[in-house]
Amino acid sequence: MTVPPQLPTDDAAVPVGVGLRRGGGLRQCFIVPAHEHAALAAMRALVGGGAFGLIERAVEPEAIAFEREATTTLAAMLGEDTPLPWPQAGPIAIAIAAALSWCEATDTFPGALALDAVWLVQTPARAVLGLDTAIERALGVVAPPGAERSGRLSRWAGPEQSAGAPWDHAANRYVLGLVLYRMLAGRHPFAGLGLRRALEEQASRGAPPLPDAVAQTLPDGVQGFVLRLLDADAERRPRRAAAIEARL
């Protein structure tokens, strides 16, 4: 298989299931042999869904390339204590919700959502999931038992995952709430607390209201919906990402 001309030819090719990965960071290419029909079909489904920013391009008769490239990550764009106004934060949150909705509808687990897993693409301008789990599975990588457990305490996990539950679609919906709160407020909802205290608050009380200066700039009902995404009781949170996309 040859190397797509857009990618540096000195990038090492790393086997991934039945294919190869070239590049890294925010510029990746997955090369799949043309005879691997199941992997090609699975990768084309990911392209069609649009959640991961993949595009397909023929390399040569015996191989197909699936590429993605981002300008930056949401984490890098936000920096330290930088809030975004609703006209900027809203479309990013809606794009993430749409990507998660497609994953839920197709029973495709994308991996664990986080600030640095939100990629910002310039053309066309949009946010996509910079996660590899679904791509690796499409290429035939079998995850080891327990791979979907978070494995560590984190501010960027749901209360259930901090208690040891497997990472699932519901966890990603919760983290979307954390991401949206962080974009609007300029800080994590439990910033200023030690990790264990923050996790206790997260599990018992939910997120505090957004600062008044922020809440006053939001469309009606948005603050309440953000807090609902981060409710301590999982039963009171939205059950589907499609509902989040529609509400936002």
CORHUPE-V677078 format. One record per residue. N is the residue number from 1. SS is DSSP state (helix for helix, strand for strand, loop for the rest). D_FIRST is the distance of its C-alpha to the first C-alpha in Angstrom with 1 decimal. Layout:
n/ss/d_first
N/SS/D_FIRST
N/SS/D_FIRST
//
This chain:
n/ss/d_first
1/loop/0.0
2/loop/3.8
3/loop/6.8
4/loop/9.4
5/loop/12.3
6/loop/14.8
7/loop/13.8
8/loop/14.8
9/loop/12.3
10/loop/14.5
11/loop/14.1
12/loop/13.2
13/loop/10.5
14/strand/12.8
15/strand/12.4
16/strand/14.2
17/loop/15.2
18/loop/12.5
19/strand/10.0
20/strand/9.3
21/strand/11.7
22/strand/11.8
23/strand/15.2
24/strand/18.5
25/loop/22.0
26/loop/22.4
27/strand/19.0
28/strand/16.1
29/strand/12.7
30/strand/11.4
31/strand/8.0
32/strand/8.8
33/strand/7.6
34/loop/10.0
35/loop/12.2
36/loop/13.2
37/helix/16.0
38/helix/18.2
39/helix/15.9
40/helix/15.0
41/helix/18.8
42/helix/19.7
43/helix/17.5
44/helix/18.9
45/helix/22.3
46/helix/21.8
47/helix/20.9
48/helix/24.0
49/helix/26.2
50/loop/25.6
51/loop/26.6
52/loop/23.6
53/loop/22.9
54/loop/19.4
55/strand/18.2
56/strand/15.5
57/strand/13.4
58/strand/11.1
59/strand/8.0
60/strand/7.6
61/loop/9.3
62/loop/7.1
63/strand/6.2
64/strand/9.0
65/strand/9.9
66/strand/13.4
67/strand/15.1
68/strand/18.6
69/strand/20.9
70/loop/24.6
71/loop/27.4
72/strand/29.1
73/strand/30.3
74/helix/33.7
75/helix/34.8
76/helix/34.2
77/helix/35.8
78/helix/38.9
79/loop/39.6
80/loop/43.0
81/loop/45.6
82/loop/44.4
83/loop/45.3
84/loop/43.9
85/loop/46.2
86/helix/45.8
87/helix/44.4
88/helix/41.4
89/helix/41.2
90/helix/41.8
91/helix/38.7
92/helix/36.5
93/helix/38.1
94/helix/38.0
95/helix/34.2
96/helix/33.7
97/helix/36.1
98/helix/34.2
99/helix/30.9
100/helix/32.7
101/helix/34.5
102/helix/31.3
103/helix/30.2
104/helix/33.6
105/helix/33.8
106/loop/30.5
107/loop/31.2
108/loop/28.1
109/loop/28.9
110/loop/27.2
111/loop/28.3
112/loop/31.4
113/loop/32.4
114/loop/33.6
115/helix/34.3
116/helix/31.2
117/helix/29.1
118/strand/30.3
119/strand/28.0
120/strand/29.6
121/strand/27.5
122/loop/29.0
123/loop/27.8
124/loop/29.3
125/loop/31.5
126/strand/31.1
127/strand/30.7
128/strand/27.8
129/strand/27.1
130/loop/24.9
131/loop/24.6
132/loop/21.8
133/helix/23.6
134/helix/22.9
135/helix/19.2
136/helix/18.9
137/helix/21.0
138/helix/19.0
139/loop/16.0
140/loop/18.4
141/loop/19.8
142/loop/23.4
143/loop/25.9
144/loop/28.6
145/loop/32.2
146/loop/33.8
147/loop/30.7
148/loop/32.2
149/strand/35.4
150/loop/35.8
151/loop/37.0
152/loop/39.2
153/loop/41.9
154/loop/40.8
155/loop/42.5
156/loop/39.4
157/loop/39.7
158/loop/42.1
159/helix/45.3
160/helix/44.1
161/helix/41.0
162/helix/43.1
163/loop/45.2
164/loop/42.3
165/loop/41.2
166/strand/37.5
167/loop/35.6
168/loop/35.4
169/helix/35.6
170/helix/39.2
171/helix/38.3
172/helix/36.0
173/helix/38.7
174/helix/41.1
175/helix/38.8
176/helix/38.5
177/helix/42.2
178/helix/42.0
179/helix/39.5
180/helix/41.8
181/helix/44.9
182/helix/43.2
183/helix/42.3
184/helix/45.8
185/helix/47.9
186/loop/45.9
187/loop/46.1
188/loop/45.2
189/loop/48.0
190/loop/49.0
191/loop/48.7
192/loop/51.5
193/loop/51.8
194/loop/50.7
195/helix/47.7
196/helix/49.9
197/helix/52.5
198/helix/49.8
199/helix/48.4
200/helix/52.0
201/helix/52.7
202/helix/49.4
203/helix/50.4
204/helix/54.0
205/loop/54.6
206/loop/51.5
207/loop/50.7
208/loop/53.6
209/loop/54.2
210/loop/52.4
211/loop/54.5
212/helix/57.1
213/helix/55.9
214/helix/52.5
215/helix/53.9
216/loop/56.1
217/loop/53.3
218/loop/51.4
219/loop/51.8
220/loop/54.3
221/loop/53.1
222/helix/49.9
223/helix/51.3
224/helix/52.5
225/helix/49.2
226/helix/47.4
227/helix/49.9
228/helix/49.5
229/helix/45.7
230/loop/46.9
231/loop/49.8
232/loop/50.5
233/loop/51.0
234/helix/47.7
235/helix/49.7
236/helix/50.7
237/loop/47.2
238/loop/45.3
239/loop/43.7
240/loop/40.7
241/helix/38.5
242/helix/39.3
243/helix/42.9
244/helix/42.1
245/helix/40.1
246/helix/43.0
247/helix/45.7
248/loop/44.1
//
